[in-house]
């Protein structure tokens, strides 16, 4: 165990301290920071003084209503002359002059650019409401007549499948997030493991290491160290995701979006935090072991891309198969594939998210996947010495056969 621990520590330290790992982990956060930065600058620029509209009117109450939005309007300039000077000085983008002409409100806008559609509609809505109040006062109607005029029509909505649509959206987002996370991790780490093992093959260092410890122990340490790196990677994303979850409600440009979709986000997080995560972890391990086997079959590191093609094809088969059949959890292919090692990590989460399976089937699927993962790891570990010490370029199949004999 001490020997395995040393290999785990060395493998973990070497990969975590590499620039490629740092860039891979930080790139999503850099993208998010840039997105937040652009959003913040956009919102700041949108609310700059040069983009505001000055409201000029003798009616203080109406002015207050028209300038509630302090970001896009201002009541700083009390006269048309002052507003014109501000416009010439480019302190505002325009001004709205509102007058009461014998009980009729007239508004005129002057500026260097058009009012936005939102501003235009908002000003018109406020002015229309104020004009209506003035009209009612001028008409001198009785209380009953006023009540009659205020009668509003009723519009009732009955939506029978609203909750069903919301649940479908949650399932789709959960499934797509899980699928792409797993696909990204598998493509990254299977290639990394295969290249690292291929670069060690046939070296004097490996001969020295195997003379002091069993090859299978070295292999187990290598796999566990890589798994530790993957776990660290996922943990960083988890912490980053949680931070984003708690920070988003406090930013003006994300607050409304977050509040509108909070229930969906909570349900998606719940879907990603159950047994699906276990399937992802076991899937990553079994694919990593298979990639290690492929990497040990080549003589030159530059041939790794060829050797790892079977792993890539298997990953893509699971990914695209799940992507195509993701909305058909009751499909016979999905049901069968959810019990097949390698593929079950892609297909069983579909059934779990859609509630299309029971506890017994999940337990059987997990037992098969776990047994296959352990079995493949032990088997490759027993062949490792015979595979890694070969130096003859005889092809993948012959190299594997030689490994069986040396075993």
C-alpha positions in Angstrom: 0.0 0.0 0.0 2.9 2.3 0.7 4.3 1.8 -2.8 0.9 2.4 -4.4 0.5 5.6 -2.2 3.9 6.9 -3.5 2.8 6.4 -7.2 -0.6 8.0 -6.5 1.1 11.1 -5.0 3.6 11.4 -7.8 1.0 11.0 -10.5 -1.3 13.4 -8.9 1.3 16.0 -8.2 2.8 15.9 -11.7 -0.6 16.3 -13.5 -2.0 18.9 -11.2 1.1 21.1 -11.4 1.1 21.0 -15.2 0.1 24.1 -17.2 -2.3 22.0 -19.3 -4.3 21.1 -16.2 -4.4 24.7 -15.0 -5.6 26.0 -18.4 -8.2 23.3 -18.7 -9.6 24.0 -15.2 -9.5 27.8 -15.5 -10.7 28.2 -19.1 -14.5 27.9 -18.1 -14.0 30.4 -15.3 -12.1 32.8 -17.6 -15.0 32.6 -20.0 -17.6 33.2 -17.3 -15.6 36.2 -15.9 -15.3 37.7 -19.4 -19.1 37.2 -19.9 -19.8 38.8 -16.5 -17.4 41.6 -17.4 -19.0 42.3 -20.7 -22.5 42.2 -19.1 -21.4 44.6 -16.3 -19.8 47.0 -18.8 -22.9 46.9 -21.0 -25.2 47.6 -18.1 -22.9 50.4 -16.9 -22.6 52.0 -20.3 -26.3 51.7 -20.8 -26.8 53.7 -17.6 -24.2 56.4 -18.4 -25.1 60.0 -18.2 -24.7 60.5 -21.9 -27.5 57.9 -22.5 -30.1 59.4 -20.3 -33.2 61.4 -21.3 -34.0 64.6 -19.4 -37.7 65.2 -18.6 -38.8 68.9 -18.6 -42.3 69.7 -17.3 -43.9 72.1 -14.9 -45.9 69.2 -13.3 -43.7 67.9 -10.5 -45.8 64.9 -9.9 -45.7 63.9 -13.6 -42.0 64.5 -13.7 -41.5 62.2 -10.8 -43.5 59.4 -12.6 -41.5 59.9 -15.8 -38.1 59.8 -14.1 -38.6 56.7 -11.8 -36.0 54.9 -14.0 -32.9 56.8 -12.8 -30.7 54.7 -15.1 -32.2 56.1 -18.3 -33.9 59.3 -17.3 -33.0 62.4 -15.2 -35.0 65.3 -13.7 -31.8 67.4 -13.2 -32.7 70.0 -15.8 -35.8 72.1 -14.9 -36.0 74.2 -18.1 -35.8 73.6 -21.8 -32.8 76.0 -22.0 -30.9 74.0 -19.4 -31.8 70.7 -21.2 -30.6 72.2 -24.6 -27.2 73.1 -23.1 -26.8 69.7 -21.6 -27.7 68.1 -25.0 -25.1 70.3 -26.8 -22.5 69.4 -24.1 -23.4 65.7 -24.7 -24.4 65.2 -21.1 -27.7 63.7 -22.2 -28.9 62.0 -25.3 -32.1 64.0 -25.5 -34.9 65.7 -23.5 -38.6 65.2 -23.3 -40.7 68.3 -23.1 -44.2 67.8 -21.6 -46.8 70.5 -21.5 -50.5 70.8 -20.4 -52.3 72.6 -23.2 -55.9 73.2 -21.9 -56.3 69.8 -20.3 -54.4 68.0 -23.1 -50.9 66.6 -22.5 -48.4 67.2 -25.4 -45.0 65.6 -25.3 -42.1 66.3 -27.7 -38.7 64.6 -27.7 -35.5 66.2 -29.0 -32.3 64.4 -29.2 -29.3 63.0 -31.1 -30.7 59.5 -31.3 -34.2 57.9 -31.2 -35.8 56.8 -28.1 -35.6 53.1 -27.5 -38.8 51.2 -28.0 -38.9 50.5 -24.3 -38.5 54.1 -23.4 -41.1 55.2 -25.9 -43.7 52.8 -24.7 -43.0 53.6 -21.1 -43.4 57.4 -21.6 -46.5 56.9 -23.6 -48.0 54.6 -21.0 -47.4 57.1 -18.2 -48.7 60.0 -20.2 -51.8 58.1 -21.3 -52.6 57.2 -17.7 -52.2 60.8 -16.6 -54.3 62.0 -19.5 -57.1 59.6 -18.5 -57.0 61.0 -14.9 -57.3 64.5 -16.2 -60.2 63.5 -18.6 -62.2 61.9 -15.7 -61.8 65.0 -13.5 -62.8 67.3 -16.4 -65.9 65.1 -17.1 -67.1 65.5 -13.5 -68.7 62.1 -13.4 -70.5 60.6 -10.4 -69.0 57.9 -8.2 -71.1 55.2 -9.9 -70.1 56.4 -13.3 -66.5 56.3 -12.3 -66.8 52.7 -11.0 -68.5 51.7 -14.3 -65.7 53.2 -16.3 -63.1 51.4 -14.2 -64.7 48.0 -14.9 -62.0 45.8 -16.5 -62.4 42.6 -18.5 -61.2 39.3 -17.1 -58.9 36.9 -18.8 -58.5 33.5 -17.2 -55.9 30.9 -18.2 -56.1 27.2 -17.7 -52.9 25.3 -18.5 -53.1 21.6 -18.0 -49.5 20.6 -18.9 -47.5 23.6 -17.6 -45.9 21.5 -14.9 -45.2 18.7 -17.3 -43.5 21.2 -19.7 -41.4 22.5 -16.8 -40.4 19.0 -15.8 -39.4 18.2 -19.4 -37.2 21.2 -19.5 -35.5 20.2 -16.2 -34.9 16.7 -17.5 -33.5 18.0 -20.8 -31.1 20.4 -19.1 -30.0 17.9 -16.5 -29.4 15.2 -19.2 -27.5 17.5 -21.5 -25.3 18.9 -18.7 -24.4 15.5 -17.4 -23.7 14.2 -20.9 -21.4 17.0 -22.0 -19.5 17.0 -18.7 -18.8 13.3 -19.0 -17.9 13.5 -22.7 -15.5 16.4 -22.1 -13.8 14.7 -19.1 -13.5 11.4 -21.0 -12.0 12.9 -24.1 -9.5 14.9 -22.0 -8.3 12.3 -19.5 -8.4 9.1 -21.6 -6.0 10.8 -24.0 -3.8 12.2 -21.2 -3.5 8.8 -19.5 -2.7 7.0 -22.8 0.0 9.5 -23.7 1.6 9.4 -20.3 1.8 5.6 -20.2 3.0 5.5 -23.8 5.8 7.9 -23.0 7.0 5.6 -20.1 7.0 2.4 -22.2 10.3 0.6 -22.7 12.4 3.1 -20.6 15.1 2.1 -18.2 13.2 4.0 -15.4 10.3 1.5 -15.7 12.7 -1.4 -15.5 14.1 0.0 -12.3 10.7 0.7 -10.8 9.4 -2.8 -11.6 12.5 -4.3 -10.0 11.5 -2.7 -6.7 7.7 -3.0 -6.8 5.1 -5.2 -8.6 4.0 -3.7 -12.0 0.3 -4.1 -11.0 0.9 -1.9 -7.9 2.4 0.8 -10.1 -0.6 0.5 -12.5 -3.1 0.8 -9.7 -1.3 3.8 -8.3 -1.3 5.4 -11.7 -5.0 4.9 -12.2 -5.9 6.1 -8.7 -3.6 9.1 -9.1 -5.4 10.0 -12.3 -8.7 9.5 -10.7 -7.6 11.9 -7.9 -6.8 14.5 -10.6 -10.3 14.0 -12.1 -11.9 14.3 -8.7 -10.0 17.5 -8.1 -11.1 18.9 -11.4 -14.8 18.1 -10.7 -14.5 19.5 -7.2 -13.2 22.8 -8.5 -16.1 23.0 -10.9 -18.5 22.1 -8.1 -17.1 24.9 -5.9 -17.2 27.3 -8.8 -20.7 26.3 -9.6 -21.8 26.8 -6.0 -20.1 30.2 -5.9 -21.9 31.2 -9.1 -25.2 30.0 -7.6 -24.8 32.2 -4.5 -23.3 35.2 -6.3 -25.7 35.5 -9.3 -28.7 36.9 -7.3 -26.5 39.9 -6.2 -25.6 41.1 -9.7 -28.1 43.4 -11.5 -27.6 41.9 -14.9 -28.1 38.2 -13.7 -30.5 38.8 -10.8 -33.7 38.6 -12.9 -32.6 35.7 -15.0 -31.5 33.7 -11.9 -34.7 34.5 -10.0 -36.9 33.4 -13.0 -35.1 30.1 -13.3 -34.1 29.3 -9.7 -36.6 26.5 -9.4 -35.3 24.9 -12.6 -31.6 25.3 -11.5 -32.4 23.7 -8.1 -34.0 20.7 -9.8 -31.1 20.3 -12.2 -28.5 20.4 -9.4 -30.5 17.8 -7.6 -30.5 15.6 -10.7 -26.7 16.0 -11.0 -26.1 15.2 -7.4 -27.7 11.8 -7.1 -26.7 8.3 -8.5 -25.9 9.9 -11.8 -22.7 11.3 -10.3 -21.7 7.7 -9.3 -22.3 6.5 -12.9 -20.1 9.4 -14.2 -17.2 8.5 -11.8 -17.3 4.7 -12.5 -17.6 5.5 -16.3 -14.5 7.7 -16.1 -12.5 5.0 -14.2 -13.4 2.2 -16.6 -12.6 4.3 -19.7 -9.4 5.5 -18.1 -8.3 1.9 -17.5 -9.1 1.0 -21.1 -7.2 4.0 -22.4 -4.2 2.9 -20.2 -4.3 -0.5 -21.8 -4.3 1.1 -25.3 -1.4 3.4 -24.4 0.7 0.5 -23.2 0.4 -1.2 -26.6 2.3 1.4 -28.6 6.1 1.8 -28.8 6.2 5.5 -29.7 4.2 8.2 -27.9 3.2 9.7 -31.3 1.3 6.5 -32.1 -1.0 7.0 -29.1 -3.7 8.7 -31.2 -4.0 5.6 -33.3 -4.0 3.2 -30.3 -6.7 5.1 -28.5 -9.1 5.2 -31.4 -11.2 2.2 -30.0 -11.7 4.1 -26.8 -12.7 7.3 -28.7 -15.1 5.3 -30.8 -16.7 3.8 -27.7 -17.0 7.2 -26.1 -18.6 8.7 -29.2 -20.9 5.7 -29.5 -22.2 6.3 -26.0 -22.3 10.1 -26.4 -24.1 10.3 -29.7 -26.3 7.3 -28.9 -27.5 8.9 -25.7 -27.8 12.3 -27.5 -30.1 10.8 -30.1 -32.1 8.5 -27.8 -32.1 10.9 -24.9 -35.8 11.7 -25.2 -36.8 8.1 -25.6 -36.0 6.6 -22.2 -38.4 3.7 -22.7 -36.6 2.7 -26.0 -35.4 -0.9 -25.9 -31.9 0.1 -27.0 -31.6 2.5 -24.0 -32.9 -0.2 -21.7 -30.3 -2.8 -22.9 -27.4 -0.3 -23.1 -28.1 0.8 -19.5 -26.8 -2.6 -18.4 -23.7 -2.8 -20.7 -20.4 -1.7 -19.2 -19.0 1.5 -20.7 -22.4 2.4 -22.3 -24.4 2.2 -19.0 -22.6 5.4 -17.8 -24.3 7.2 -20.7 -27.7 5.5 -20.8 -28.7 4.7 -17.3 -28.6 8.4 -16.2 -31.2 9.0 -19.0 -33.6 6.5 -17.3 -32.8 7.9 -13.8 -33.6 11.5 -14.9 -36.8 10.4 -16.6 -37.8 8.1 -13.8 -38.0 5.2 -16.2 -36.4 2.6 -14.0 -36.7 1.0 -10.6 -34.2 0.4 -7.7 -33.6 -3.2 -8.6 -32.5 -2.4 -12.2 -30.3 0.4 -11.0 -28.6 -1.9 -8.4 -28.0 -4.6 -11.1 -26.6 -2.0 -13.5 -24.3 -0.6 -10.8 -23.1 -4.1 -9.8 -22.3 -5.0 -13.4 -20.5 -1.7 -14.0 -18.6 -1.9 -10.7 -17.6 -5.5 -11.3 -16.5 -4.8 -14.8 -14.4 -1.8 -13.7 -12.7 -3.7 -10.9 -12.2 -6.8 -13.2 -10.7 -4.8 -16.1 -8.4 -2.9 -13.7 -7.1 -6.2 -12.1 -6.8 -7.8 -15.5 -4.8 -4.9 -17.1 -2.7 -4.7 -13.9 -1.7 -8.3 -14.3 -0.6 -7.7 -17.9 1.1 -4.4 -17.3 4.6 -5.6 -16.9 4.5 -7.7 -20.1 3.0 -4.7 -22.0 5.0 -1.8 -20.7 8.5 -3.4 -21.1 8.1 -4.3 -24.8 10.2 -2.3 -27.2 9.4 -4.0 -30.5 7.1 -2.3 -32.9 5.0 -5.3 -33.9 1.5 -3.7 -33.9 -1.2 -3.5 -31.3 -2.6 -7.0 -31.6 0.7 -8.8 -31.5 1.9 -6.6 -28.7 -1.2 -7.6 -26.7 -0.6 -11.2 -27.4 3.0 -10.9 -26.3 1.8 -9.3 -23.1 -0.5 -12.3 -22.5 2.5 -14.7 -22.8 4.8 -12.6 -20.6 2.1 -12.5 -18.0 
